[in-house]
Amino acid sequence: MNNQSSSGSQIFRFLLLGLAGYFLWNSFNSQQTKVPAVPPRPAPALAVAFNNIAPSQGAPLDKTSAPAEIARLQKFVDANPKDKLAMWSNLRIGLIRQYITGDLKETERKGGLLGLGAKTTYFPEYDAVVQNGANDPVEAQAIYQTGDLLWRRAVKATGKASSDSITSLDILMHRGRGGASAFLDEKIYVPKAPVGEGVADPKLVPLTGVPPAGFVPVTVRSLNGTLANPNPAGIVDRVDAYYQTTFYYKIFDMMVNVFGHNPAFSYGLALVVFGIFIRSITQPIYKRQYDSMKGMALLAPEMKKIQAKYKDNKDPSAQMAMMKETRELQSRHGVNPMTGCGLSLIQLPILFFIVYPMIQNYEPHMELAGASFLWISSLVRPDIPLLIIYGISMFFSTRLTSTPPADDMQRQQQLIMTFMMPIMLPFFLLAYPSAFTLYWMISNVISVFLQWRLVKASDPSKNMVRMMMGSDLVVANPNADAVPARPGGANGSDSKREKPALEGGKAESKKGLDLDKIAGSNGHLNGHANGNGSFNGALNSGGEHHAAPEGSVLKPSGGETKRGGRRGKKKKS
């Protein structure tokens, strides 16, 4: 039960770390292969994959000779399915099936994060190359073949692109991020225009057979236009045209227009405004979470006493009694441990299902516009200085949202989380555009400001430097009572007629008994709470809290000891 004293924000951080771990594991696991039957073999050049397919590269295959070539290539794949020759063979099999025999296999699977998205169509021969993730020309060609074919099929059938075609083209657009930027300079083969040496308009390329003018080699980077000079064959252009009709795109575009649609600052200012606005309107969620965290921290010593009472009794009935006593304790003081956890879970959908999709939908437009901000040269590529600043903002945000630990173990957990997240998450964000990192960094800065206001409102003597160092408040005696019993009897029979003990960051009895001041005043307290909510006691500068015979609860910081010298006034019933 002591785990319930952990703050809801810690669970939120564990979820983020879990997501980061999931992607890291997938990246690592994708590189692990079984021992191959033959040693890794090199692959021929990409141009050779188009031999006997393109009119200018040998006598073309036909439906009679193609099966023998496919069988020969399949033997290369079976011998070592993961080496470069196997990937090249898979690509060539796909090209033959697409352009010569017309029997390219296709299937569907769930897409999106953790496979929770809509079904997407893919072609097994090309997909085997993509999943291998070699970041070479063969993979770039396989991604292009998938996205381009799906796009042309959808446009000819319905007049607009399909979501799965945009997903594939998106992959090609995003593979050039971070350390894989050389991927954008890889040359691939695309349908050639009927006249000249340019690229054909994909809307005019037939769905079956070899393109009439053959293929032309181009770099992935060159398959883009700009806002001033659109490119019908451009990858980013096609993705941007698809997203222009979405709600997220229109909202972002409206904000950019407010700031003048200037590539040098309008896009960055729009992200800053969104960060401030969304974090501000979600502040009530964070405030309730903070109140819940405080309540659980106050009750932690009492919960430990209940655990100690039953620790040697493993009988199921005893464990049920322990859970019942714990729930009654929380009920008497108006604390719900699920509040902090549940509210933390709300934050993830906001971040990954509202904010990120909005940025993702507008990202192609930012690339076409050449959007930058301050020192960030491109808002669609990772930026190392921004990631460092983001890590610093995450450290402050994490530290401020941590409640005083109930014991040394929880303190160690908080320290680990405080230092792990600012280090791990920037590496996680290397796969995302700097626009997303900028938004999250602004959100962290606003979080620090708003959280500091909450802390200061609860206790004006709080010192930010001490909080950042984690030494502002420590548990001196974990076996002492954290809070006095709530009025209304031990069984809590009057609890329904009382105001909740913790509301808006304060814990009150029926007549206004402030449990925050009792548990955090850092003065010497001798007294009791009677059934009418009256309180008789005195505060001096002794620096101890005697709510029970066992003794002290909290050790104050230096600044708090000075504040503890004020004497309390007797409250009238």
C-alpha positions as CSV (number, residue, x, y, z in Angstrom):
1,M,0.0,0.0,0.0
2,N,3.0,2.3,0.4
3,N,3.2,2.5,-3.3
4,Q,0.0,4.6,-3.2
5,S,2.0,7.4,-1.7
6,S,3.8,7.8,-5.0
7,S,2.6,10.9,-6.8
8,G,0.5,10.7,-9.9
9,S,3.1,12.6,-11.8
10,Q,5.6,9.8,-11.2
11,I,3.2,7.4,-12.9
12,F,3.0,9.8,-15.8
13,R,6.8,9.8,-16.0
14,F,7.0,6.1,-15.9
15,L,4.5,5.9,-18.8
16,L,6.7,8.3,-20.8
17,L,9.8,6.3,-20.0
18,G,7.9,3.1,-20.9
19,L,7.1,4.6,-24.3
20,A,10.7,5.6,-24.8
21,G,11.8,2.1,-23.8
22,Y,9.3,0.6,-26.2
23,F,10.8,2.5,-29.1
24,L,14.3,1.8,-28.0
25,W,13.5,-1.9,-27.7
26,N,12.0,-2.0,-31.1
27,S,15.0,-0.3,-32.5
28,F,17.3,-2.8,-30.8
29,N,15.2,-5.8,-31.5
30,S,14.9,-5.0,-35.2
31,Q,18.7,-5.4,-35.4
32,Q,18.7,-8.9,-33.8
33,T,18.6,-11.7,-36.3
34,K,19.0,-15.5,-36.1
35,V,22.3,-17.0,-37.3
36,P,22.0,-17.0,-41.1
37,A,22.5,-20.0,-43.2
38,V,25.2,-18.2,-45.2
39,P,27.4,-15.2,-44.4
40,P,26.1,-11.7,-45.2
41,R,26.4,-11.0,-48.9
42,P,26.7,-7.6,-50.7
43,A,24.0,-6.4,-53.0
44,P,24.3,-5.2,-56.6
45,A,23.6,-1.5,-57.3
46,L,20.1,-0.3,-57.2
47,A,20.1,0.3,-60.9
48,V,20.6,-3.4,-61.5
49,A,17.2,-4.1,-59.9
50,F,15.6,-2.4,-62.9
51,N,17.4,-4.5,-65.4
52,N,15.0,-6.1,-68.0
53,I,12.2,-3.9,-66.5
54,A,13.1,-0.4,-67.7
55,P,13.1,-0.2,-71.5
56,S,16.6,1.2,-71.6
57,Q,18.1,-1.6,-69.4
58,G,18.1,-4.8,-71.4
59,A,15.5,-6.9,-73.1
60,P,12.3,-6.6,-71.0
61,L,11.0,-9.6,-69.1
62,D,7.6,-11.0,-69.9
63,K,5.0,-13.1,-68.1
64,T,6.7,-16.2,-69.4
65,S,10.3,-15.5,-68.4
66,A,9.5,-13.6,-65.2
67,P,8.6,-16.6,-63.0
68,A,12.0,-18.1,-63.4
69,E,13.7,-14.9,-62.4
70,I,11.5,-14.6,-59.4
71,A,12.4,-18.2,-58.3
72,R,16.1,-17.4,-58.7
73,L,15.8,-14.3,-56.5
74,Q,13.7,-16.2,-53.9
75,K,16.6,-18.6,-53.4
76,F,18.8,-15.6,-52.4
77,V,16.1,-14.5,-49.9
78,D,15.8,-18.0,-48.4
79,A,19.5,-18.4,-47.9
80,N,19.8,-15.4,-45.6
81,P,16.6,-13.3,-45.3
82,K,18.2,-10.3,-43.6
83,D,21.4,-9.5,-45.6
84,K,21.7,-6.9,-48.3
85,L,21.4,-9.3,-51.2
86,A,18.1,-10.6,-49.7
87,M,16.8,-7.0,-49.4
88,W,17.8,-6.2,-53.0
89,S,16.2,-9.5,-54.2
90,N,12.9,-8.7,-52.4
91,L,12.9,-5.3,-54.0
92,R,13.5,-6.8,-57.5
93,I,10.8,-9.4,-57.0
94,G,8.4,-6.6,-56.1
95,L,9.3,-4.6,-59.1
96,I,8.8,-7.6,-61.4
97,R,5.4,-8.4,-59.9
98,Q,4.3,-4.7,-60.1
99,Y,5.5,-3.9,-63.6
100,I,5.7,-7.2,-65.5
101,T,3.4,-9.9,-64.1
102,G,0.9,-7.6,-62.5
103,D,0.4,-9.9,-59.5
104,L,2.0,-7.9,-56.7
105,K,0.8,-9.3,-53.4
106,E,-0.8,-7.1,-50.8
107,T,-2.2,-7.4,-47.3
108,E,-3.3,-5.3,-44.4
109,R,-2.3,-4.7,-40.8
110,K,-3.0,-2.2,-38.0
111,G,-0.9,0.9,-38.1
112,G,-0.3,3.8,-35.7
113,L,1.3,4.0,-32.3
114,L,1.4,0.5,-30.7
115,G,-0.7,-0.9,-33.6
116,L,-3.8,1.1,-32.4
117,G,-4.4,3.0,-35.6
118,A,-6.4,2.2,-38.7
119,K,-5.6,-0.7,-41.1
120,T,-2.9,0.1,-43.7
121,T,-2.2,-1.7,-46.9
122,Y,1.3,-2.9,-47.6
123,F,3.1,-5.1,-50.1
124,P,5.1,-8.0,-48.5
125,E,8.1,-7.8,-50.8
126,Y,8.6,-4.1,-50.3
127,D,7.6,-4.3,-46.7
128,A,10.4,-6.8,-45.9
129,V,12.9,-4.2,-47.1
130,V,11.3,-1.4,-45.1
131,Q,11.1,-3.4,-41.9
132,N,14.8,-4.2,-42.2
133,G,15.6,-0.5,-41.8
134,A,19.0,-0.3,-43.6
135,N,18.7,3.4,-44.5
136,D,20.1,2.7,-48.0
137,P,18.9,3.3,-51.6
138,V,17.2,-0.1,-51.7
139,E,15.0,0.8,-48.7
140,A,14.3,4.3,-50.0
141,Q,13.1,2.7,-53.3
142,A,10.9,0.2,-51.5
143,I,9.2,3.0,-49.4
144,Y,8.7,5.1,-52.6
145,Q,7.2,2.1,-54.5
146,T,4.7,1.4,-51.7
147,G,3.6,5.0,-51.1
148,D,3.5,6.0,-54.8
149,L,1.5,3.0,-55.9
150,L,-1.0,3.4,-53.1
151,W,-1.3,7.1,-53.8
152,R,-1.9,6.7,-57.5
153,R,-4.4,3.9,-57.0
154,A,-6.4,6.0,-54.5
155,V,-6.3,9.2,-56.6
156,K,-7.5,7.4,-59.7
157,A,-10.3,5.6,-57.8
158,T,-11.6,8.4,-55.6
159,G,-9.8,11.6,-56.7
160,K,-7.9,12.0,-53.4
161,A,-5.1,10.3,-51.6
162,S,-5.7,7.5,-49.0
163,S,-4.4,7.6,-45.4
164,D,-2.2,4.5,-45.9
165,S,-0.5,6.0,-49.0
166,I,0.3,9.2,-47.0
167,T,1.6,7.0,-44.2
168,S,4.1,5.4,-46.5
169,L,5.1,8.7,-48.1
170,D,5.4,10.2,-44.6
171,I,8.0,7.5,-43.8
172,L,10.1,8.5,-46.7
173,M,9.8,12.2,-45.7
174,H,10.8,11.4,-42.1
175,R,13.7,9.0,-42.6
176,G,16.1,11.9,-43.2
177,R,15.9,13.2,-39.6
178,G,18.8,13.3,-37.1
179,G,21.8,11.1,-37.9
180,A,20.1,9.6,-41.0
181,S,20.1,12.9,-42.9
182,A,22.3,11.3,-45.6
183,F,19.3,9.2,-46.5
184,L,17.8,12.3,-48.2
185,D,20.7,12.2,-50.7
186,E,20.2,8.6,-51.8
187,K,19.2,8.3,-55.4
188,I,16.1,6.3,-56.3
189,Y,14.3,5.6,-59.6
190,V,10.9,7.3,-60.4
191,P,8.8,7.4,-63.5
192,K,10.2,9.7,-66.1
193,A,8.3,12.5,-67.8
194,P,7.4,11.9,-71.5
195,V,9.3,14.9,-72.6
196,G,12.6,16.0,-71.2
197,E,14.5,14.6,-68.3
198,G,12.1,15.5,-65.5
199,V,9.9,13.5,-63.3
200,A,6.5,12.5,-64.5
201,D,3.3,13.8,-62.9
202,P,2.2,10.7,-60.8
203,K,-1.4,11.4,-61.8
204,L,-0.5,10.6,-65.4
205,V,1.5,7.4,-64.8
206,P,-0.5,4.3,-65.6
207,L,-1.3,1.9,-62.8
208,T,-0.2,-1.2,-64.7
209,G,2.8,-1.9,-66.9
210,V,6.1,-0.1,-67.2
211,P,5.9,3.7,-67.4
212,P,6.1,4.7,-71.1
213,A,9.2,6.8,-70.7
214,G,10.9,4.5,-68.3
215,F,12.6,5.7,-65.1
216,V,14.9,8.5,-64.1
217,P,17.3,8.6,-61.0
218,V,16.7,11.4,-58.5
219,T,17.6,12.1,-54.9
220,V,15.0,11.8,-52.2
221,R,15.7,15.4,-51.2
222,S,14.9,16.7,-54.7
223,L,11.4,15.1,-54.6
224,N,10.1,18.2,-52.9
225,G,8.8,21.6,-54.0
226,T,8.2,24.8,-52.1
227,L,5.2,27.0,-51.4
228,A,6.3,29.3,-54.2
229,N,7.1,26.4,-56.7
230,P,5.0,23.3,-56.0
231,N,6.2,20.0,-57.4
232,P,3.3,17.7,-58.4
233,A,5.6,14.7,-58.0
234,G,7.0,15.9,-54.7
235,I,6.6,13.7,-51.7
236,V,6.1,16.5,-49.2
237,D,3.8,18.3,-51.6
238,R,1.5,15.2,-51.8
239,V,1.5,14.8,-48.1
240,D,0.7,18.5,-47.5
241,A,-2.1,18.4,-50.0
242,Y,-3.7,15.5,-48.1
243,Y,-3.5,17.2,-44.6
244,Q,-4.8,20.6,-45.8
245,T,-8.4,19.4,-45.3
246,T,-7.9,18.2,-41.7
247,F,-9.2,20.2,-38.7
248,Y,-5.7,20.2,-37.0
249,Y,-4.1,21.7,-40.1
250,K,-6.7,24.5,-40.3
251,I,-6.3,25.4,-36.6
252,F,-2.5,25.6,-36.9
253,D,-2.7,27.5,-40.2
254,M,-5.1,30.1,-38.7
255,M,-2.6,30.8,-35.9
256,V,0.3,31.1,-38.3
257,N,-1.7,33.6,-40.4
258,V,-2.3,35.7,-37.2
259,F,1.5,36.1,-37.0
260,G,1.9,37.0,-40.6
261,H,2.8,33.7,-42.2
262,N,6.5,34.6,-42.1
263,P,8.8,31.5,-42.2
264,A,11.3,33.2,-39.9
265,F,9.1,33.5,-36.9
266,S,5.4,32.9,-37.5
267,Y,5.5,29.2,-37.1
268,G,7.6,29.3,-33.9
269,L,5.3,31.9,-32.3
270,A,2.3,29.8,-33.1
271,L,3.9,26.9,-31.3
272,V,4.7,29.1,-28.3
273,V,1.1,30.3,-28.1
274,F,-0.3,26.8,-28.4
275,G,2.1,25.7,-25.6
276,I,1.0,28.5,-23.3
277,F,-2.7,28.1,-24.1
278,I,-2.9,24.3,-23.7
279,R,-0.9,24.2,-20.6
280,S,-2.9,27.0,-19.0
281,I,-6.3,25.5,-19.7
282,T,-5.1,22.2,-18.3
283,Q,-3.9,23.8,-15.1
284,P,-7.1,22.7,-13.1
285,I,-6.1,19.1,-13.9
286,Y,-2.6,19.6,-12.6
287,K,-3.9,21.5,-9.5
288,R,-6.2,18.6,-8.5
289,Q,-3.3,16.2,-9.1
290,Y,-1.1,18.3,-6.8
291,D,-3.8,18.3,-4.1
292,S,-4.0,14.6,-4.3
293,M,-0.2,14.2,-4.2
294,K,-0.1,16.4,-1.0
295,G,-2.8,14.4,0.6
296,M,-1.1,11.1,0.0
297,A,2.2,12.5,1.3
298,L,0.5,13.5,4.5
299,L,-1.1,10.1,5.0
300,A,1.9,8.1,4.1
301,P,3.2,7.6,7.7
302,E,-0.2,6.5,8.9
303,M,-0.5,4.0,5.9
304,K,2.9,2.6,6.9
305,K,1.6,2.0,10.4
306,I,-1.3,0.0,9.0
307,Q,1.1,-2.0,6.8
308,A,3.4,-2.7,9.8
309,K,0.3,-3.9,11.8
310,Y,-0.4,-6.6,9.2
311,K,3.0,-7.3,7.8
312,D,3.5,-10.6,9.5
313,N,-0.1,-11.8,8.8
314,K,-0.4,-13.0,5.3
315,D,-3.9,-14.4,5.7
316,P,-6.2,-13.2,3.0
317,S,-8.7,-11.9,5.5
318,A,-6.0,-9.9,7.2
319,Q,-4.9,-8.4,3.9
320,M,-8.5,-7.4,3.2
321,A,-8.7,-5.8,6.6
322,M,-5.5,-3.9,5.9
323,M,-7.0,-2.6,2.6
324,K,-10.2,-1.7,4.4
325,E,-8.4,0.3,7.1
326,T,-6.3,2.1,4.4
327,R,-9.5,3.0,2.5
328,E,-11.1,4.2,5.7
329,L,-8.1,6.3,6.6
330,Q,-8.1,7.9,3.1
331,S,-11.9,8.4,3.3
332,R,-11.7,10.2,6.7
333,H,-9.3,12.7,5.3
334,G,-10.9,13.1,1.9
335,V,-8.0,11.6,-0.1
336,N,-8.5,9.5,-3.2
337,P,-5.2,7.9,-4.4
338,M,-6.7,7.3,-7.9
339,T,-7.3,11.0,-8.5
340,G,-3.6,11.8,-9.0
341,C,-3.1,8.7,-11.2
342,G,-6.2,9.2,-13.3
343,L,-5.5,12.8,-13.9
344,S,-1.9,12.0,-14.9
345,L,-3.2,9.6,-17.5
346,I,-5.3,12.4,-19.1
347,Q,-2.0,14.2,-19.9
348,L,-0.8,11.5,-22.3
349,P,-3.8,11.6,-24.7
350,I,-3.6,15.4,-24.8
351,L,0.1,15.2,-25.8
352,F,0.1,12.3,-28.2
353,F,-3.4,12.5,-29.6
354,I,-4.0,16.2,-29.9
355,V,-0.8,18.2,-29.8
356,Y,1.4,15.8,-31.8
357,P,-1.1,15.1,-34.6
358,M,-1.7,18.8,-35.0
359,I,2.1,19.4,-35.4
360,Q,2.4,16.3,-37.6
361,N,-0.5,17.5,-39.9
362,Y,1.2,20.9,-40.4
363,E,4.7,19.6,-40.6
364,P,4.8,19.2,-44.4
365,H,3.6,22.8,-44.8
366,M,6.4,23.9,-42.5
367,E,8.9,22.0,-44.6
368,L,7.7,23.5,-47.8
369,A,7.8,27.0,-46.3
370,G,11.3,26.5,-44.8
371,A,10.0,27.4,-41.3
372,S,12.6,28.4,-38.7
373,F,12.6,30.1,-35.3
374,L,15.4,31.9,-33.5
375,W,18.5,29.7,-33.8
376,I,16.5,26.7,-35.0
377,S,17.2,26.4,-38.8
378,S,14.3,24.0,-39.5
379,L,11.3,23.3,-37.4
380,V,10.9,19.9,-39.1
381,R,14.4,18.6,-38.1
382,P,15.8,17.8,-34.6
383,D,17.8,20.6,-33.1
384,I,20.5,19.7,-30.5
385,P,20.6,23.0,-28.6
386,L,16.8,22.9,-28.3
387,L,17.0,19.3,-27.0
388,I,19.5,20.4,-24.3
389,I,17.3,23.3,-23.2
390,Y,14.3,20.9,-23.2
391,G,16.2,18.5,-20.9
392,I,16.9,21.3,-18.5
393,S,13.2,22.4,-18.5
394,M,12.2,18.8,-17.9
395,F,14.5,18.6,-14.9
396,F,12.9,21.7,-13.2
397,S,9.4,20.6,-14.1
398,T,10.0,17.1,-12.7
399,R,11.6,18.4,-9.5
400,L,8.9,20.9,-8.8
401,T,6.1,18.3,-9.2
402,S,7.7,15.9,-6.7
403,T,6.1,15.8,-3.3
404,P,8.1,15.3,-0.1
405,P,9.1,11.6,0.0
406,A,7.5,9.4,2.6
407,D,10.7,7.4,3.1
408,D,14.2,7.0,1.8
409,M,13.1,4.5,-0.8
410,Q,10.7,6.9,-2.3
411,R,13.3,9.6,-2.1
412,Q,15.7,7.5,-4.1
413,Q,13.0,6.8,-6.7
414,Q,12.3,10.5,-7.1
415,L,16.0,11.2,-7.6
416,I,16.3,8.5,-10.3
417,M,13.2,9.8,-12.1
418,T,14.3,13.4,-11.8
419,F,17.6,12.7,-13.5
420,M,16.6,9.9,-15.9
421,M,13.8,11.7,-17.7
422,P,15.8,14.9,-18.7
423,I,18.5,12.5,-20.1
424,M,16.4,9.9,-21.8
425,L,13.6,12.0,-23.3
426,P,15.8,14.2,-25.5
427,F,17.2,11.0,-27.1
428,F,13.6,9.9,-27.6
429,L,12.8,13.2,-29.2
430,L,15.6,12.9,-31.8
431,A,13.1,11.1,-33.9
432,Y,10.6,14.0,-33.8
433,P,10.6,17.4,-35.4
434,S,11.9,20.3,-33.3
435,A,8.5,21.9,-33.5
436,F,7.2,19.2,-31.2
437,T,10.2,19.6,-28.9
438,L,9.7,23.4,-28.9
439,Y,6.1,23.0,-27.9
440,W,7.0,20.6,-25.1
441,M,9.8,22.8,-23.8
442,I,7.4,25.8,-23.6
443,S,4.9,23.6,-21.8
444,N,7.5,22.7,-19.3
445,V,8.5,26.3,-18.7
446,I,4.8,27.2,-18.0
447,S,4.5,24.2,-15.8
448,V,7.4,25.3,-13.7
449,F,5.9,28.8,-13.3
450,L,2.4,27.5,-12.4
451,Q,3.6,24.8,-10.1
452,W,5.8,27.3,-8.2
453,R,2.7,29.4,-7.7
454,L,0.9,26.4,-6.3
455,V,3.7,25.6,-3.9
456,K,4.1,29.2,-2.7
457,A,0.4,29.6,-2.2
458,S,0.5,26.5,0.0
459,D,3.7,27.6,1.9
460,P,5.2,31.1,1.3
461,S,8.4,30.1,3.0
462,K,9.3,27.6,0.3
463,N,12.7,28.1,-1.2
464,M,13.1,27.2,-4.9
465,V,16.8,26.4,-4.7
466,R,16.2,24.0,-1.8
467,M,13.4,22.4,-3.7
468,M,15.6,22.0,-6.8
469,M,18.2,20.3,-4.6
470,G,15.6,18.0,-3.1
471,S,16.4,19.1,0.5
472,D,13.4,21.4,1.3
473,L,11.5,18.8,3.3
474,V,12.4,15.4,4.6
475,V,10.7,12.8,6.8
476,A,12.4,12.7,10.2
477,N,10.2,10.0,11.8
478,P,8.2,7.8,9.4
479,N,6.4,6.1,12.3
480,A,4.7,9.3,13.6
481,D,1.2,10.4,12.9
482,A,1.0,12.5,9.7
483,V,-2.3,14.1,10.4
484,P,-4.7,14.1,13.4
485,A,-7.9,12.1,13.2
486,R,-10.7,13.8,11.4
487,P,-13.7,14.9,13.5
488,G,-16.8,12.8,13.5
489,G,-15.5,9.6,15.2
490,A,-13.1,6.9,14.3
491,N,-15.5,5.2,12.0
492,G,-16.0,8.3,9.9
493,S,-19.8,8.2,10.3
494,D,-20.0,12.0,9.9
495,S,-17.8,12.1,6.9
496,K,-20.6,12.6,4.5
497,R,-21.7,15.8,6.2
498,E,-18.3,17.3,6.2
499,K,-16.4,19.2,3.7
500,P,-13.7,17.1,2.0
501,A,-10.4,17.2,4.0
502,L,-8.4,18.1,1.0
503,E,-9.7,20.6,-1.5
504,G,-7.8,23.3,-3.5
505,G,-4.5,22.4,-1.8
506,K,-5.9,22.6,1.8
507,A,-7.1,20.1,4.3
508,E,-9.9,21.3,6.5
509,S,-12.1,19.9,9.2
510,K,-15.7,20.8,9.7
511,K,-14.9,24.1,11.4
512,G,-11.9,25.0,9.2
513,L,-9.1,22.9,10.7
514,D,-6.2,23.4,8.3
515,L,-4.3,20.0,8.1
516,D,-1.7,21.6,5.8
517,K,-0.7,23.9,8.6
518,I,-0.9,21.1,11.1
519,A,1.4,18.8,9.0
520,G,3.5,21.5,7.5
521,S,3.7,24.4,10.0
522,N,6.9,23.0,11.4
523,G,6.0,24.3,14.9
524,H,5.5,22.5,18.2
525,L,1.9,21.3,18.4
526,N,0.1,19.8,21.4
527,G,-3.6,19.5,21.2
528,H,-6.5,17.7,19.7
529,A,-9.5,18.0,17.4
530,N,-12.8,17.5,19.1
531,G,-16.1,16.4,17.6
532,N,-17.2,19.9,16.8
533,G,-14.0,20.6,14.8
534,S,-12.5,22.9,17.6
535,F,-8.8,22.8,18.1
536,N,-6.8,23.7,21.2
537,G,-3.1,23.9,20.9
538,A,-0.1,26.1,20.6
539,L,2.7,26.6,18.2
540,N,6.2,27.5,19.3
541,S,9.6,27.3,17.6
542,G,10.5,23.8,18.8
543,G,10.2,22.5,15.3
544,E,8.3,19.3,16.1
545,H,4.8,18.0,15.6
546,H,3.2,15.9,18.4
547,A,-0.1,14.7,17.0
548,A,0.5,11.4,18.7
549,P,2.6,10.0,21.5
550,E,5.2,8.6,19.1
551,G,6.7,12.0,18.3
552,S,7.9,14.1,15.4
553,V,6.8,14.0,11.8
554,L,8.7,16.5,9.7
555,K,12.1,18.1,9.9
556,P,11.8,21.8,8.7
557,S,14.2,23.6,6.6
558,G,16.1,26.5,8.0
559,G,13.7,29.1,6.7
560,E,10.8,27.2,8.0
561,T,12.2,27.0,11.5
562,K,12.2,30.8,11.7
563,R,8.6,30.8,10.6
564,G,7.7,28.2,13.2
565,G,8.3,30.8,16.1
566,R,4.8,32.3,15.7
567,R,2.3,31.2,18.3
568,G,-1.0,29.8,17.1
569,K,-4.3,31.3,18.2
570,K,-7.0,29.2,19.9
571,K,-9.8,28.5,17.5
572,K,-13.3,28.9,18.8
573,S,-15.8,26.1,18.4
